[in-house]
């Protein structure tokens, strides 16, 4: 997204907090920390991000130019040189992705581009070839009393590392092995267009659920975390390779999880409570249990997500429930989603410590190639058994022309859960067609049904936009079939199971397009 830095002040991302909010500026070749108060334009930008955070007031915004920035502030008064982070303890908006070019910015050509102008917060401040002296955390945001609101947009957060240090507790009771990329406590956090990579929170004490949230750890009843357009790559922990949510609420939208690992549970995410996840991609994540997701005390909804080649060593390639009270077990819901694994072995799609019942309410309008999607093997929804039938790119999860995922989703789920935020992983509208696609990506492809025999129609466009292809022998202009009567199979090509007449419209089934 392209925008001017000065736009932040006008919009007031934290409106109502401070009527005199300032926009402050940071660039890596800026003025020393002692001049942080002067950093109210790019010309006087400060080189020390923490110094600018410290002098900022509630409601201020900080624009950060491309470059690499390292944490310097001690966490909870610790004397350990690795116990430092960028500490945020007030209502602040941080925006990265600006060019570090004073001439361009002053001339008005300073539009931000986070993809082009990488703004990196790195825990690798010691020997660059040795992760063992990296910071325990890169970003630490907390307010133990009233709670704070932060916005972080357009950064790369990387190289936080715990490293199996047995001395986990700080004097305050806070955990060093939680959230190597970002630690959030009692925070309303809006995290957008951020990449978390190479953060490691593994610990030698799994019995205490230590080593949680390689990229992000969330705790505190007041925490509300909204992840939008975020990418998690190559993060690692004991539980929740990318994210561990241990309190508050979690909303995940248009997020990509690739190659994240949990030693024990939840290769991508571990959630102690309910969560909503939509328009997101989970690719090549792994754990001992719950290759993608580990869950306690709740259930999560996955809407228009794609799960591809995620694996578990023991059980639950996608989802594992750690609730062992059979009387209080909730089940997840997979809606409009693709769940596929083309590895040589499959450890079951959903499993748990309990008698988790896989039922029709768990999978709706979803496609899977799992022969046994759950512990009782029950799945009465659409079922696809091979990669060729799914017609998807196994490297990206995108669906291809002719895929059974095209126009096969239930649009009512999109309206119910996404509200007004109805876009796919790449920002394409989910509602521009009458029917939505299944999976993380929306396409412009239309499902095709072929009629090869002579029937009394010329050309038909189905209600959801699919086309009915007719051969050159068709000459007449009407088709009179009683409602819900199925055309004889001899009139239908091998690519189509049947065509149903309903009132004045035709519905193509199995040829692309849904009969909902």
N, C-alpha and C positions, 0 to 999 in steps of 0.2 A: 504494500500500500504506500502510495506516494503522498506526502504532505509536508508542509512547512513546519518548522519547529515552533514558530510564533503562533501557529494555530492552536497550540495546546493551551495557551493562556486564555484565548477567547472562548474556547469550548468549556474550560473549567472542569477537567475530568474529576476533580474532587470538589465539586461546587458545594457551597454552603459551609465549607470548613474554615476558609479564611478569605475574606473579601479582598484582601490586599496580597493575594498569592503572587509569588514571583516565578518567572522562568529563569533557571540557572543553567550554566553551560560548563561542560567538561570536555577537554581534548588532551591527548597524551603528551603533547608538546606545549601545554599551557603554562600558566603561572604557578609558582609553588603554593603549597597548602596554606601558608600564612596570608595569602591574598584571596582566599576563597570567597570572602564577602564581596569582592569586586566582580565575581563571575556572573554578571547579568547580561552579557552578550558574548558572541564568539571571540571577539578580539581580546577580551579579558578573561577568557575561559580558564578554569583551573585544571591542573593536571591530576589532582588528587580527588577521586570520586568520594571517598569517605569524608574528607574535609568538607565537601559541599553538602553531603548528607547531614553532617553534624550541625551546620549553620542554617540549614533549611527549616522552614516553619511548616506547620500543618497546611496542606493544600498546595504547597509549592510543586513545581514540575522541574525535572532535571533532564536536559538534552545532552546526550553523550555521543561524541564523534567516534568514528571507526578507530580501532586500535585494540591493544590488550591491556587490561587493568587487573591488578592483583590486590587481594584483601590485605588490610593492615591492622584492623581494630581487634583487640583482644576480646574473646568471648567470655562473659561472666567472670572477668578479672583473672583468667587463667594466665600463668606464666609460661605455659608450654608454647613454644614458638609456632607450633602447627595449629594452635587453638585461636586462629584469627579468621575474620570473615568481613564481608561488607554488611554492616549492621544497620537495620532499618527499624526505628522505633516510633515513627510518627506517620501521619497520612501523607504519602508521597507518590508522585508519578515519575517513573523512570522510562525514558524513551531513547533507544539506540538507533543506529543505522544512518548516521549523518556523515558526510564526507569530512575528512580532516584537511580541509583546503580553505583557508581563510578568504582567499580571493573569490572563490566560487560562492561562498556563503554571503559575503558582503555584496556581491553583484546580483544577488537574488536567485542564483542558480544552485541553491543549497538544498533542494528537495531530498528527502531521505529515501534510502533504498536499503533495507536491512540485508537483502541478499548480496548486494554489491559491496556495501560498506559494512563489513563485519565488525561488530562491537562485542568484544569477548571479555567476560569476567572469568578469570582463570585461577584455580587453586594451585597451579604449578609454579610457585614462586621460588623454589629452591633449585636443586640440580635438575635441569630440564629432562635429563635422561633417567631420572630416578623418582618414581612416584611416591616412595616411602617418606619423603619429607614434604609432601604436599599438604595443603590446608585440610583440616577435618571437614570444614564446610566452606562453601564459596559465598553464599548469601544466608544471612540469619535475620528473620523478621519476626518480632514478637512484641506483645503487650500483655502482661500477666493480669491486668486489671480491666481496663475498659475496652480493649480491642482496637485495632487500627485497620485502615483500608489502604492498600497499595495497588498500583498498576505497574507492571513491568512489560515492556513491549519492544521487541526488536533486538534481542541480545542472544549471544551464545554463552551458556554457562557450563563450564567444563572442568574436569580434572580435580574435583574434590575427592579426597581419598582417606578412608579410615585405616585400612590395612591390618586387620586382625590384632589390633592393640587391645590387650586384655584390660587395661585400665580405662574403662569406658566412661565412668561417671565424672562430671564436673562437680565442683563443690556445691553448686546450686541444685543438683539433681538432674540437670539437663544431660542429654546423651550425646556423646561425640560420634557414636556409630549410627546415628539417625540423620538422614537427609544430607548426604555429602555434597550435593549440588545446592540444595535450598532447604532450610529448616523454617517451618511456619508454625507459630503458636498464637492462637486467638487473633487470627488475621483474616480479613476479607481480601483475598488476593485475586486480581484479574491478571492472568498471565497469558500474553498474546504474542504470536510470532516469535517465540523463543525456542532455541535448540538446546537441549540438554544432552551432553555426550561425555562419555568416558568418566563418569562419576562412580565411585566404588565405596559401598558402605558394608562390605562383608565383615563379619565378626566371628570370633571363636566361641561365642556363647549363645548358640541358637536356642537353648532351653529357656532363656529369658526373653525370647523374641527380640534380641538385640541384633544389630545389623539390619536396619529397616529403612527402605526407601533410598535406593541408590541415588536418584536424582532429586526427589522431593519427599520430605516427611511432613505430614500435617497432623497437628494435635490441637486440643482445646475446643470446648463446646461452642465457642463463638466463631470458629474458623469456617469460612465459606470460600472454597477454591474453585475458580472458573478457569479452565484450560481451553484456549481457543487458538487453533492454528499452530499448535506446539508440536515439536518433533523430539522424540526420545530415542537415542541411538547408543547402543553399547554401554548401558549402565548396569550396575550389578549390586546386589545386596543379598542378605540371607532370606529376607522376605520383602516382596515388592521390588523387583529389580529396578523399575523406574520410579514408581510412586507407592508410598504407604500412607493411607489415610486412617488415622486412629482417633478421629473426632471431628465434629462438624459435618459439613456436606461437601460432596464432590460432583462437579459437572464437567464432563469431558466432551468436547465437540471439535470435529475436524482435526483430530490429533493422530499422529503417526507414531507407532511403537515398533521399532525394528531392532532385532539382535540384542534384546535386554535379557538378563539372566538373574534368576533367584536360585540360590543354593538349595533352598528348601521349598518355599511356597510362593506362587504368584510371580511368574516370570516378568510380566509387565506391571501389574497392579495388585496390591493387597489392600482390601478395604474392610474396615471394622464398622460396617454400617451400609446404608443404601447409597447407590450412586446411579446417575444417568449418563450413558455414553452413547453418542450418536455421530454418524458420518465419519467414522474413524477406522483406521487400518492397523491390524496387528499382524506383523510379519516376522517369522523366524525368532520368536521369543521362546524361552525354555526355562523349566524348573523341575525339581523332583516331583512336585505335585502342583497341578494348576499351571500349565505352561504359559497361559496368559494371565489368569486371574485367580486369586485366592480370596476367600470371603469368610467373615464371621459376623454374627449378629445382624444379619440383614440380607437383602437380595438386591441385585442390580438389573437395570434394563439396558439392553444393547439394541439400538435401533439403527438400521441401515449401516451396519458395520461389516467389514470383511476380515475374516480370520484365516490366515494362510500359512501353512507349514509351521505351526507352533507345536512344541513337543513337551511331553512330561516323561521323566525317567520311570516313575512308578505308576501314576494314575492321573487322569484328567488332563488331556492335551490342551484343553481350552480353559476349563473351569473346575475348581475344587472347593468344596465347602468344608470348613473346619468346625462347624457347629456339630456337637455330638449329642445334643438333646433332640431326640426324634420327635418330641411333641411340639417343638418350636422351630422347625426347620422351614426356611423360606427358599423358594427356588428362583433362579434367574429367569429372565424372559429374553429370548432372542427373536427380534421382530425384523422382517425385511432384510435379513442378514445372510451372508455367505460364510459357511464354515467348512473349510477344506484342508485336507492334509494329504500330501502326495509322497510322504516319507514311506520307507519300507515297513515300518511298524506303526500301529496306532494304539494309544493307551486309553481310548475312550474319550468322548467329547466332554462329558460332564461326570463328575464323581464327587465323593465326599466321605467324611468320617461317620456318616449316618445313613439311614435308609432313604437317600434322596430319590424322590419319585420323578422320573422324567416323563412328562405328560404333554398333552396337546396344548396346554397353556404355556409351556416352556418354549416351544418352537412354532412360530406362526409366520407364514409367507416367507419361509427361509429355505435355502438350498444347502445340502450337505452331501459329501461323499462318504460319510462315516457309515459303515455297515451296522455299527452298534453305537448310536449317538449317546446313550446313557447306560446306567447300570442295569436297567431292565429292558433296554433295547427298543423302547417304544417311541415311534415317531410317525405320525400319520400325515405329515405334511409332504410337500413336494420333495422328491428324492432324486438326486443325480449321482451317478456312480463313477464317472471317469472325467479326467481333465478335458478331454475333447468335447464331452457333452457340456461341461461348464463353460467352455470357450472363454477362458480368462488368461491374462498374462501372469505367469507364475512368479515373475520377478517384481511386479508392481501391484498385482491384485486388480488391475483394470479389466473390465469386461469387454468382449469383442463382439462384432456384429454377428447376429444369430444366436447370441447367448440366451438361455432360458431365463436369465435374470432380468431381461429387458421388459419393462412395463408389467412386471409380475408382482410388484409390491403393493401394499395396502396404504393408500394415501391418507386414510383416517389416522393411522398411527403417527404419520408425519405432522399432521395438524395438532394432534393431542399432545405430543411430547416436545416438538420443536417450536411450537407456537409460531411466532413471526420470523424465526431464524431458520428458514427452510432452505439451506444450501448444502451441497455435498462437500467432500473433502477438498476439492479444488475451487469451491465457491460458486459452482453452477447451481441454478435454481432446481429444487426438487418439485416445484409446483407448476412449471411452465407447460407441462403436459397433464392430461387428465389422470394419468397413472404414473406412479413413481417406479424407478428401477429398484432391484434388490442389490444390496451391498453398499460400499462406501462411495461409489462413483455413480453419478447420473450421466447418461449418454444421450446423444441425438439419434441413436439408432432406433429403427422401428421394427417391431416384430413382423415377420412375413408369413402369411398363410397362402399356399398355392392351390388353386382349383384348376385341375387339368381336364375335366370332362366338360361337355357342353351343358351349361346351366343358363337360366334365363336372367342373367345380369350382365352389365357391361363393366362397371367399375364401382367398387364399394370402399369407402373409408370408414373403418370401424370407429366407435365412439371414443376410444382412447388413442386414436392416431395411427394404429396399424393399418397397413394396406392389404387388400385382398387382390393378389395377382391373378388375372384371368387370361386364358390363352386366346389365340387369334380366332378361334372358331366361335367364340361367344358373340352374339349379335343382338339379342333382345335385351330389354331394359327393366325387367321387373322379376322379382322372385317371391313367390307366394308360398310360405311354409308356416304351418301352425306354430304358435309360440312354444319354444323349448323342444321342438322336434329336431332330432339329429339327422343331418343329411346322410344318405347311404355312403358307406365307406368307399364304394367304387367311384364316387365323385371327388374324392379327396386324394391329394398326393401322399407319397410315403412320408413326407416331412410333417404332416399334419394329422393329428388324431381325429379331430372332427371339427365341424363348424356348426354352431348353434344359432338358430333364428330366435330372437326374443323381441316380440313386437315388430318394429320396422327395422331393427338393427341386426347385424351379424356379429357373433363373437367367435374369434379364433382361439382355440384351445390347444396348447402344446406346440403351437407354431410360433410362439412369441406373443406375449399379451396374456392378460389374466382374465379368468372368468370368476369374478368376485361377487 
